[in-house]
């Protein structure tokens, strides 16, 4: 039997997954690494920590599964998008990587748009507007604020691509991750000469491009000694975490849409042509399936909204979790089912870190609206669950406006694990939602990509057919869906009413 490995270089840690040639998950390992927040709005990590965590997780994965390294047919990576890694001429890291959640680059975003002839022109070139999370604004910030580092930079990589480089000795980047750099011509699947020229970025800084399942290199002798894997193991390019998650959920062609609730929240809709929202409210990126694209709505604080409540006001629930071993979220959401839909007038705007889809507003902040003496913690929890789903529906409505087929909605992440949250999604979306048998996220999708790249699977379709099946179906309740329609309209009006106040508030 052949085996495959997928590794996800996430924001909190590296996760490795071992699957067999039927797509069954046999073992998983996770190794955490630190996140540095040196200044307000800044977020950085040491790329060496990614490598160390990857090596440790791979060694432990082999030991736990008890499989021979000779049976491993291929390996691939998923990774957090947008992070800027700068290497010098000796391939040494010049500074900590600047991450996707870093928001220091608002001025650079405006500079980029002005340089190429405005936001509309940039959207035509890159299929996306300039946003603080993307890679190019970080590189422009480096150019302006750390010119000595910029001058010494010879290679720019993204997080997973740096780890793959360290394991293979070859520098490269896949289309799906490059699409989030703001330097890729997303339609033509090549680096954009127009954007690079306008910003004075030398194209030699960027590595060769490849499609996700293509083989990017082979495991070096040194890396084999570190990981316990065999020298020469084929390593595929892999993909961005969003596309790997899509692959891992069987969302590989038009008609099936993935809705994920993690720290952030996403709506991912594959499309056979590079459709784009002209206002830039949703992203258009390259899919890990060659020749495919996807439109993605992204909200910044989905699961983070509930985590904020747990960490700030959930002391009792955390104490009970420590005593019983039951997840604190189980205690926090225990009373939500007794609260009627609509939380009896309580409404949550989930903009803790600003918002991408659909507002593109870094100034927006969270709002708990309609509080009365009647409301309890359970009401607040339900309002947060509902507010997050209203935010996700904003992205889904953009997908629908682009005439992308939405035949089935597959729920994944934390929002798929809660029965109440699943029903809220079905009711707010007004459409049947399903869950599947696999919940290992982007790392599982990376393993599938490795399987396609090495020929273990003939195609993505075959891989998904073998490994993925629907396990649960949730239909909307017509009465609740109608009630939520009114709440959703109020949700949208509240942001519009507060937009200018959010901006004013940031000046305080």
N, C-alpha and C positions, 0 to 999 in steps of 0.2 A: 504493500500500500504506500502511496505517495502522500507526503504532507506539505503543507504550505504555512508560511508565517506572515502575519501582518503586524506592523508596528505603527502606533499612533504617537506622534510627538505633540502632545497636548500642551495646554497652558499650565496645568498643575502637575503633570507627570507623563512618563512614557508607559504605554500599555502594549504588551505583546500578546498575540493570539495565535494559537496553533490549531489548524483545521486539517481534516483529511480530504481525500479527493472526492468525497461526497458532500463536502461543505459542512461537515459536523464539527463543532467546536470541541476540542479535546482538552485544552488547558489555556489559562490566561495568567498573566503576571503584570503587576503594576509597580512602578517605582516613582515616587514623588520627588520633585525638585523645587527649590525656592523661587519666589517671585519677588523682584526688587521694585519698590515704589519710592525712588529717591526724592521726588518732588511731586507736588499735587499735579495730577494729570499725566504723570510719567509712569511707564511700566516697562521693565527691562528684565532680561535673563542672561545668564552666562551660558553660551552655547556648549561649553565643556560639560555642564550639568546634563544637557540633553544626551550627550554621547555616553556619559557614565551610567545614566539611568537606563539607556537602551541596552548597553552591554550587560548590566546586572539583570535586567528583565529577561534577556535572551538566554543567559546562562541558567537562570532559575527555571525558565520555561522548559528547557530541555531536561533538566533534572526532575522536574515535577511530572512531565509527561512520560518520561522513560523511553523516548524514541531515539533511534539511531540518527546521528547527523546525516548519514548517507541517504536516509529516506526523505530528507527535506528537498523538495524539487525547486522551490523558489521562495523569495522573500520580497516584500514591498513595503512602502511607507505611506502613511497618511500624516498630515501635519497641520498645525495651526497656521492660518494664512497670514500673509502681509509682513511678517517679522523681518526686519532688516539686519542681515549679517554681513559685516565688511571684513574682507581678508586682504592682507598686504601681499607683496610680491613673493614672500616666503610662505604664503598660505596660512599665516597666523592671524587669529582674530584680533582686530584693532580696538574694539570697545564692546561693551555688553550689547546684545541684540535689543533693538527697539521693537516692542510687540504691537500686535493688532489693536489692543485696548488702550494704547498710549494716545493721548489727545493733545499733544503739544503743538500740532502742526496746522492750526487753523489758518494762520497767515500764509503759510506755504501753499495751502490748497487754493487760496485766492490767487496767489502768484502763478500757479500752474495754469489755472483757467485763463488768466489774462494773457499768459505767454502764448497759448495756442489759439487765441481768438475768441475766448468766452466759453461758458459752460456748455452751451449747445454744441459747439464745435468739438469740445473734448468728448462729449457723449458720442458724437459721430465717430471719432477716432478710436476710442477705447471702450465704447458701449457703457461707460460709467462716468459719473461726475467725480471730482476730486473730493475725497473724504479723508478725515484725519487718520483713519485706521490703515489706509493703503500704504504701499511701500514707497512709491515715488515721493510723496510729501515728506517722508522721513529722510530720504536721500537729499532732498533739497534743503531740509532743515540742517542736515550735517554739513552741507556745502556752505551754509551761511553761518552756523554757530560753532562748528568744529572744523574749520578749513584745513587744519593740519592733518586731521584724520582723513578727511575727504581726499586730500592730495596723495595720501599714501595708499588709498584703496585701489586695489587691482581687480577684485572680484566681489560681486554682490550675489548673495544666495539667500534663500528662504530657509526657515528652520529645518524641515525634514531633509532638504537638499544638502545642508551642511553635514548632517549626520550620515547621509548616504555617501557623500564625498569622503568622509573620514573612514568609512568602511570599504570603499572601492578605490579611492584615489582618483576618481573621475568627477569633474564638476559638470552639472547639468541641471535642468529644470523642466518640469512637465507643463503642458499647456494649461491645465486646470488651476494650478497654483500661480503660474505666471499671469493668468488673467486677472488676479487680484493685486497685481503690482502697479497697475495703471500705466504700464509701459508696453503692454502687449496690444497689437492689433487683433482684437478678439475675433473679428470676422475672418481675417486671412490667416490667423494662427501663426503670427510672426512678430518679432519686435517692431514697434512703431518708430520708424525713422523720423516722422514728423514730430512726435512728442519728445523724443530724445534730443533732437536738434534744437527744438524751441527752448529746452531747459538747459542746454549745454552739458548733457550727459553723454559721455563716450560709450558707444555701443559695445566696446571691448570689455566693459565692466560686467556685461551680462553673459551668462553661460549659454551653451547650445541648448536648443529646445527639443523635446520629444513627447510623444503621446504616452499616456499613463501606463499601458501594458507593455510598451517596448522595453527591452532590456537595456538598462543604463550602465551596467558594469557587473563585475564579479567580485565576490568577497576576497579581500586580500589575505595574504598569509598572516600578517600581523593581526588583522581583525578576526581571522579564524581562531587564532590562539587566544584572543581575548574573550570571544563569545562562545567557543566550543562548537561552532558550526564548521562545516567543511570549507576548505579553501576552494575558490572558484564557483561558489554557489551563485547562480544567476539572481541579480537584483533588478527588479523592474523600477521604472521611474516613480510609480505611485501617483498620488494625487492630493489635492486640497482636502481638508477634513470634511467639507460639505459634500464634495462629490464622492468621496470614499463612503461616507455615511449613506448617500443615495444608492450607490452600488450595493452596499450591505443590506439595504432594504428593498432591493429589487426595483428601484426607481431608475430605470435605464432607458425608457422610451416614453413618448407622449401618452397621456392618459392616466398615469399614476403619479400622484403628487405626494411628497413627503412633508410632514409637519413635525418639527423637532423642538422639544423644550429641554434645553440644557441650561447652562448659565445664561446664554443668549437664546434667542428663538429664531427658527428659520422656516420658511416655506420654499420648497425646492420643486420646480416644475420643469422637467426636461422638454426640449423643443428641437425639432430637426432643422430649424433655421434660426439664425441669431436675431431673434426678436428683441426689441428694447423699448422700455418706457422712455419717451422723449423727455420727460421731466427728471429722469434719473432717480426716481423714487425707489426702484428695485434694481438689483444688479443683473447684468447679463454676463455670464462667464462660460468658459469652455468646460464641457463635461469630461469625465474620465473615460467615457465611451467615445472613441475616435469618431469624428464627424458629427457629434452631438453638442448642443449647448444647453444651458438651463437658465431660467429666470428665477431669481431668489429674492424674497423679501426677508429682511433681517432686522430683528429688534434686539436692543442691547441688554435689556434686563428682564428676561423671562423667568427662568428658575431663580435668577438672582433676586427677584422681587420677594419670593418666598424665603430664600436664604436670609435676606436682610431682616425679615420679620422674625425668623427663628433666632438669629444671632442677637438681635436687639431686644426683643420682647419675649423670647422663648426660653427663658432661664429655667422655668419649671419643667418644660418638655425636655430640655437638654439633661437636666438632672435625672429625670425618669429614664431617659435613654441610657445614661451611664449606669443606672442601677439595674435595669432589666435587659439591656442589650438590644432592645427594640429601637429602631430608627426614630429620632426625634420628630421627623416629619409625620410619622404615623400618629403620634400623639397630637401634633399640631392640627392635623386635618381630621381628627376623629369626629368632631362635632359638626363638620361642614354639611353632611347629608341632611341634618335637621334644619338647616337654614334654607329658606325658600330661594329659588332662582331670582337673581336680582338683589340678593342680600338686603332686602327690605330698605332699598334706597341708597345703599352704600356703593360707591364706585371708585375704582382705582385706576389712575393713570400711571402706567409702569415705566416712567421715563427717568429712572434713577441716574443713569449715565448719559443723559441726552437720548436722542433717537435717530436711527437711520430711516428705515421704511415706516411710513411714507414721508416723514417730515424733514429729514436731513437737517436736524436741529440739535446742535451740540448744547444749546442752552436749556432745553426742556428738562424738567425735573418731576419727580414723583408727586402725585396729589391723591390724598384720600378725601373724597368729596361726599358730603351728605351725612356726616356723623351726628348721631343723636344719642340720648341716654339709654335708649333701648338696645343699642348695638353692643355686641360682645366680641370677644376675640374670635369666636367662630365666624361671626359676620365679617370681620376684617379678613380672615383667611379666605372665605368664599369670594369676597370682593376682589382679592388679589388674584385668585385663580381665574375669575371671569375677566378681569382687566387684562391679564396676559393674553387670553384667547382673543379678546377684542383687538389687541395689538397685532396678533397673528392674522386675524381676518383682514386687516388693512392690506397685508401682503397678498393674501389670497384674492382679494378683490382686484388688485393690479393684474395678477395672473389671468383672472377671468376676463378683464378688459382687453387683454392682448389676444383673446380667442384661443388660448392654449387649452386643450382638452383637460378637464378635471373629472375623470371617470371614477377614480377611487382615491381616497385620502388615507395614507398610511401614517399612523402615529408612532413616534419613537421618542426616546429620551424619558425624562421624568414624567412628562405629561401622559405617557402611555401606561405608566405603572399604577396610576390612581384611577379607580373606577369613577369617582366623581369628576375628575378632570377629563377623562375620556368622554363622559356624557356631555359635559359643558362644551367640549370641542364640537361634537356632533351637532348639538343644538345651536351653537353660535354660527357654525359654518353652514348649517342647514343641509347637511349632506352626510351620507353613510361614511363612517370611519372604521378602519380595521387596524389590528395589530398583527405582528408576525412572530414567528418562533425564535428569531434571533435578536438579541439586544446587546451585542458586543460593540456596536457603533462603528466608527471609522476604521478601527483596526481590522475588523472582519472584512470590510470592503477592500482594504489594502491586500488582505490575503487572497480575496477573489481576483483582484487585479494581477497578483503574482501568478495565480493559476492560469489566467488567460494568457499572460505573457510567456509562460513556459510551456504552454500546450497541454497542461493538465486538464483544462477545460477548453473546448473548441471555440467557445464564444461566451460573451457575458450572459446571453440568453440561456445557454445550457447551464452555466454555473448557477444562475438564480433559480432555474427550474429544479435543479438537484437539491439546492440547499434551503430554499425559502418557501414557507407555506403560511397562509393566513390562519391565525389561531383564535381570533375574536372579532366579532362584528358589532358595531354600535350604531344604531339608527337614531336619527333625531326625533325628539318628541315634538309634534306639531304645535301644541299649545305653548310649550316652553320656548321653542324656536321663535314664535311670534312675539313673545314677551321680550326675548333677547334682542330682537330687531329694534325695538324701541330703545332699549338700553344702549345698544351699539350706536344708534344715531346720536344719543346724548353724549356718549363717549367721544365721538368725533367733534361735536360742537364745543365741548369743554376745551379741547386742545386749541381750537380756533380762537376761542374767547381769551385764552391765557397766553397765546403765543408771544405777544408783545410784552406782557408782564414777565414771562420767563427771561426774556432778553434784558429787561430792566433790572430784574432781580440779580442777574450775574454781575451787575456793576457795583453792587453793595460790598 
